[in-house]
């Protein structure tokens, strides 16, 4: 049997955001050999974006052994289709329609390119480099400006028949509830449990409780961080904002647990910095809404990946795991 020597081999990890794109060279142990970033939104055409990406990456690749040492390219991007290698109708990118991104990247770099959405990439990164090492069944939830999800079952990422499975942030947690500012859905998890959702909840609750410390801030200064600052000072309204958010999270987690029976739910993103203000009610309401056979089995686990580097690590994991 021929042995594959991975020492010195590296993957290109790319995370495409609406404003900025991060990229890096990562070995199979998760060590970042080089990294950088560039603006996404200055490129009206995807071809010029890829040209600039190559311009940044090519010298880094040469400094680390050359293109011969590159195993492949992994990309996390909004509305990325794993099966087709396309970015399809991305809501926050300048490029419209269906973009054959993986094909264009492979043509430019001469290497295979695999892609998925950012939350799926985060799940793979956590399984390969982070807190989910050794786990074969878990759910990744990213809690930031939005709410993302990635489902690992039997050691494999669940893509569904069309490549778009795992949009857990858009599942409905309150039928007929708060309208999402972008999708138009009523009562989705993201409308409540994202940093944006927390801000909306805080503005509503502070209007009902005039003595809250939250009323010392202007409307534009209310956000998840100011809610956290007030909660640390013991403000009952700020604490209730997080309790309510945690309740919605926990109710959603119960549904997620009962359809896939994961070992753990991995949590990543700025919102989890609220700690027990949000995690305790999330755990409590998850357990309350589970059938007895599922109770007290599923751990809530915090990500072990650096927030600054998690996106490119996750994207690079696509190369080593082949999805």
KOLPADO-363410 format. One line per field, with one value per residue (C-alpha): x, z, y; residue number from 0; chain. Coordinates in nm, 2 decimals. Example, Ala and Ser with C-alpha at 12.3 -4.5 7.8 and 13.67 -1.06 7.14 Angstrom:
REM residues 2
px [1.23/1.37]
pz [0.78/0.71]
py [-0.45/-0.11]
n [0/1]
chain [A/A]
END
This chain:
REM residues 323
px [0.00/0.14/0.17/0.08/0.32/0.12/0.41/0.47/0.14/-0.10/-0.45/-0.58/-0.86/-1.08/-1.38/-1.58/-1.79/-2.00/-1.74/-1.41/-1.25/-1.00/-0.75/-0.47/-0.24/-0.31/-0.14/-0.33/-0.26/-0.45/-0.13/-0.17/0.14/0.04/-0.28/-0.42/-0.74/-0.88/-1.20/-1.48/-1.73/-1.50/-1.53/-1.83/-1.71/-1.61/-1.32/-1.15/-1.20/-1.03/-0.75/-0.68/-0.71/-0.44/-0.23/-0.23/-0.19/0.07/0.37/0.26/0.24/0.59/0.73/0.59/0.72/0.53/0.21/0.32/0.27/-0.09/-0.34/-0.64/-0.86/-1.15/-1.40/-1.67/-1.92/-2.28/-2.52/-2.24/-2.35/-2.12/-2.23/-2.21/-1.93/-2.14/-2.25/-2.62/-2.80/-2.59/-2.78/-2.48/-2.24/-2.22/-2.22/-2.57/-2.71/-2.53/-2.15/-1.94/-1.69/-1.51/-1.45/-1.31/-1.08/-0.95/-0.88/-0.69/-0.49/-0.46/-0.59/-0.92/-1.16/-1.44/-1.69/-1.98/-2.14/-1.96/-2.14/-2.09/-1.72/-1.71/-1.85/-1.58/-1.32/-1.44/-1.44/-1.09/-0.91/-1.14/-1.37/-1.54/-1.23/-1.34/-1.71/-1.91/-2.25/-2.28/-2.45/-2.26/-2.44/-2.28/-2.43/-2.32/-2.49/-2.69/-2.74/-2.58/-2.59/-2.39/-2.50/-2.24/-2.39/-2.19/-1.87/-2.01/-2.15/-2.52/-2.57/-2.91/-3.01/-2.93/-2.63/-2.82/-2.91/-2.84/-3.01/-3.10/-3.11/-3.41/-3.62/-3.93/-3.93/-4.23/-4.50/-4.63/-4.36/-4.11/-4.05/-3.70/-3.55/-3.40/-3.58/-3.93/-3.99/-4.20/-4.06/-3.73/-3.45/-3.22/-3.48/-3.44/-3.11/-2.86/-2.69/-2.93/-3.23/-3.10/-3.07/-3.44/-3.55/-3.35/-3.51/-3.85/-3.80/-3.63/-3.93/-4.15/-3.92/-3.82/-3.59/-3.36/-3.00/-3.06/-3.24/-2.92/-2.81/-2.92/-3.12/-2.82/-2.59/-2.82/-2.66/-2.57/-2.26/-2.44/-2.70/-2.42/-2.26/-2.60/-2.65/-2.31/-2.43/-2.73/-2.99/-3.30/-3.42/-3.09/-3.08/-3.43/-3.33/-3.07/-3.30/-3.56/-3.30/-3.17/-3.52/-3.57/-3.24/-3.31/-3.65/-3.49/-3.21/-3.47/-3.61/-3.26/-3.17/-3.48/-3.42/-3.05/-2.96/-2.62/-2.36/-2.32/-2.42/-2.11/-2.15/-1.94/-1.96/-1.98/-2.32/-2.19/-1.97/-2.28/-2.19/-2.44/-2.68/-2.78/-2.64/-2.82/-3.17/-3.08/-2.98/-3.28/-3.53/-3.37/-3.41/-3.76/-3.87/-3.71/-3.86/-3.73/-3.51/-3.31/-3.28/-2.94/-2.75/-2.65/-2.38/-2.36/-1.99/-1.81/-1.59/-1.21/-1.12/-0.99/-1.27/-1.02/-0.91/-1.20/-1.34/-1.03/-0.96/-1.30/-1.27/-0.93/-1.09/-1.29/-0.97/-0.85/-1.20/-1.31/-1.64]
pz [0.00/-0.10/0.19/0.15/0.31/0.42/0.59/0.40/0.21/0.26/0.18/0.07/0.29/0.17/0.35/0.13/0.31/0.17/0.26/0.32/0.22/0.43/0.30/0.44/0.38/0.64/0.69/0.79/1.16/1.14/1.16/0.96/0.75/0.61/0.59/0.46/0.36/0.08/0.00/-0.16/-0.23/-0.46/-0.73/-0.96/-1.15/-1.00/-1.25/-1.11/-0.76/-0.84/-1.01/-0.70/-0.48/-0.69/-0.68/-0.29/-0.26/-0.52/-0.34/-0.01/-0.19/-0.34/0.01/0.14/-0.11/-0.43/-0.59/-0.60/-0.22/-0.24/-0.19/-0.30/-0.23/0.02/0.01/0.25/0.08/0.11/-0.09/-0.19/-0.34/-0.25/-0.53/-0.81/-0.69/-0.75/-0.56/-0.63/-0.60/-0.31/-0.12/0.00/-0.29/-0.60/-0.83/-0.94/-1.07/-1.05/-1.04/-1.13/-0.87/-0.81/-1.18/-1.22/-0.92/-1.04/-1.38/-1.22/-0.96/-1.13/-0.82/-0.72/-0.54/-0.30/-0.15/0.09/0.31/0.60/0.88/0.71/0.68/1.05/1.14/0.94/1.09/1.44/1.37/1.23/1.44/1.73/2.01/1.80/1.73/1.77/1.74/1.46/1.54/1.63/1.52/1.47/1.54/1.46/1.65/1.51/1.29/1.17/1.28/1.08/1.11/1.01/1.08/1.11/1.11/1.11/1.06/0.74/0.67/0.58/0.25/0.15/-0.21/-0.34/-0.13/0.09/0.40/0.74/0.72/1.09/1.15/0.92/1.09/1.25/1.63/1.67/1.40/1.30/1.50/1.43/1.06/0.94/0.79/0.49/0.42/0.50/0.71/1.02/1.35/1.24/1.49/1.33/1.40/1.77/1.85/1.63/1.74/1.52/1.69/2.04/1.94/1.83/2.15/2.36/2.20/2.25/2.61/2.72/2.59/2.83/3.13/3.16/3.46/3.27/3.22/2.85/2.83/2.91/2.55/2.23/1.99/1.76/2.05/2.15/2.04/2.19/2.36/2.54/2.65/2.79/2.97/3.13/3.23/3.40/3.61/3.72/3.50/3.51/3.16/3.00/3.18/3.06/2.70/2.72/2.90/2.63/2.36/2.54/2.56/2.19/2.13/2.37/2.21/1.87/2.00/2.13/1.78/1.63/1.89/1.82/1.44/1.45/1.81/1.82/2.09/2.13/2.00/1.92/1.96/1.79/1.74/1.92/2.08/2.30/2.48/2.69/2.86/3.12/3.06/2.74/2.78/3.10/2.97/2.64/2.82/3.05/2.77/2.55/2.82/2.90/2.54/2.48/2.50/2.80/2.58/2.47/2.80/2.97/2.68/2.46/2.57/2.48/2.39/2.31/2.00/2.05/1.73/1.73/1.61/1.39/1.21/1.23/0.89/0.69/0.91/0.84/0.46/0.46/0.63/0.31/0.13/0.39/0.45/0.09/0.23]
py [0.00/0.34/0.59/0.96/1.20/1.50/1.68/2.00/1.97/2.26/2.36/2.70/2.82/3.11/3.27/3.50/3.76/4.04/4.31/4.12/3.80/3.61/3.36/3.14/2.85/2.58/2.24/1.92/1.99/2.32/2.53/2.86/2.91/3.24/3.45/3.77/3.95/4.17/4.36/4.17/4.44/4.64/4.37/4.40/4.09/3.76/3.73/4.04/3.91/3.58/3.77/3.98/3.67/3.50/3.81/3.79/3.41/3.33/3.49/3.33/2.99/3.04/3.13/2.79/2.55/2.64/2.53/2.17/2.16/2.27/1.99/2.19/2.49/2.50/2.79/2.90/3.14/3.25/3.03/2.80/2.47/2.18/1.95/2.20/2.42/2.73/3.04/3.08/3.41/3.54/3.81/4.01/3.98/4.20/3.90/3.79/3.47/3.14/3.17/2.86/2.97/2.64/2.59/2.94/2.90/2.56/2.71/3.00/2.80/2.47/2.29/2.13/2.36/2.25/2.48/2.51/2.77/2.93/2.74/2.40/2.49/2.58/2.24/2.07/2.29/2.21/1.84/1.84/2.10/2.20/2.09/1.82/1.62/1.25/1.33/1.17/1.32/1.69/2.01/2.34/2.66/2.99/3.29/3.62/3.88/3.59/3.23/2.95/2.57/2.27/1.91/1.63/1.28/0.96/1.17/1.33/1.67/1.66/1.85/1.72/1.64/1.98/2.09/2.34/2.14/2.28/2.63/2.59/2.97/3.00/2.73/2.87/2.90/3.12/3.08/3.42/3.58/3.85/3.92/3.87/4.19/4.01/3.68/3.80/3.48/3.52/3.38/3.23/3.15/3.41/3.69/3.62/3.46/3.65/3.97/4.16/3.98/4.05/4.42/4.42/4.24/4.49/4.79/4.65/4.56/4.88/5.07/4.87/4.92/5.28/5.22/4.99/5.09/5.02/5.35/5.54/5.46/5.62/5.40/5.35/5.25/4.96/4.63/4.29/4.43/4.71/4.46/4.24/4.54/4.62/4.26/4.25/4.55/4.35/4.52/4.30/4.40/4.32/3.99/3.92/4.00/3.72/3.48/3.52/3.48/3.16/3.03/3.06/2.90/2.61/2.54/2.53/2.30/2.05/2.02/1.98/1.71/1.51/1.49/1.40/1.28/1.45/1.40/1.77/2.11/2.32/2.70/2.96/3.34/3.67/3.61/3.32/3.58/3.65/3.32/3.19/3.48/3.30/2.94/2.85/2.93/2.77/2.44/2.46/2.51/2.25/1.98/2.09/2.04/1.70/1.36/1.16/0.94/1.24/1.43/1.49/1.34/1.63/1.87/2.24/2.29/2.61/2.62/2.59/2.77/3.12/3.35/3.54/3.23/2.99/3.07/2.99/2.69/2.56/2.62/2.44/2.14/2.09/1.99/1.74/1.58/1.60/1.72]
n [0/1/2/3/4/5/6/7/8/9/10/11/12/13/14/15/16/17/18/19/20/21/22/23/24/25/26/27/28/29/30/31/32/33/34/35/36/37/38/39/40/41/42/43/44/45/46/47/48/49/50/51/52/53/54/55/56/57/58/59/60/61/62/63/64/65/66/67/68/69/70/71/72/73/74/75/76/77/78/79/80/81/82/83/84/85/86/87/88/89/90/91/92/93/94/95/96/97/98/99/100/101/102/103/104/105/106/107/108/109/110/111/112/113/114/115/116/117/118/119/120/121/122/123/124/125/126/127/128/129/130/131/132/133/134/135/136/137/138/139/140/141/142/143/144/145/146/147/148/149/150/151/152/153/154/155/156/157/158/159/160/161/162/163/164/165/166/167/168/169/170/171/172/173/174/175/176/177/178/179/180/181/182/183/184/185/186/187/188/189/190/191/192/193/194/195/196/197/198/199/200/201/202/203/204/205/206/207/208/209/210/211/212/213/214/215/216/217/218/219/220/221/222/223/224/225/226/227/228/229/230/231/232/233/234/235/236/237/238/239/240/241/242/243/244/245/246/247/248/249/250/251/252/253/254/255/256/257/258/259/260/261/262/263/264/265/266/267/268/269/270/271/272/273/274/275/276/277/278/279/280/281/282/283/284/285/286/287/288/289/290/291/292/293/294/295/296/297/298/299/300/301/302/303/304/305/306/307/308/309/310/311/312/313/314/315/316/317/318/319/320/321/322]
chain [A/A/A/A/A/A/A/A/A/A/A/A/A/A/A/A/A/A/A/A/A/A/A/A/A/A/A/A/A/A/A/A/A/A/A/A/A/A/A/A/A/A/A/A/A/A/A/A/A/A/A/A/A/A/A/A/A/A/A/A/A/A/A/A/A/A/A/A/A/A/A/A/A/A/A/A/A/A/A/A/A/A/A/A/A/A/A/A/A/A/A/A/A/A/A/A/A/A/A/A/A/A/A/A/A/A/A/A/A/A/A/A/A/A/A/A/A/A/A/A/A/A/A/A/A/A/A/A/A/A/A/A/A/A/A/A/A/A/A/A/A/A/A/A/A/A/A/A/A/A/A/A/A/A/A/A/A/A/A/A/A/A/A/A/A/A/A/A/A/A/A/A/A/A/A/A/A/A/A/A/A/A/A/A/A/A/A/A/A/A/A/A/A/A/A/A/A/A/A/A/A/A/A/A/A/A/A/A/A/A/A/A/A/A/A/A/A/A/A/A/A/A/A/A/A/A/A/A/A/A/A/A/A/A/A/A/A/A/A/A/A/A/A/A/A/A/A/A/A/A/A/A/A/A/A/A/A/A/A/A/A/A/A/A/A/A/A/A/A/A/A/A/A/A/A/A/A/A/A/A/A/A/A/A/A/A/A/A/A/A/A/A/A/A/A/A/A/A/A/A/A/A/A/A/A/A/A/A/A/A/A/A/A/A/A/A/A/A/A/A/A/A/A]
END
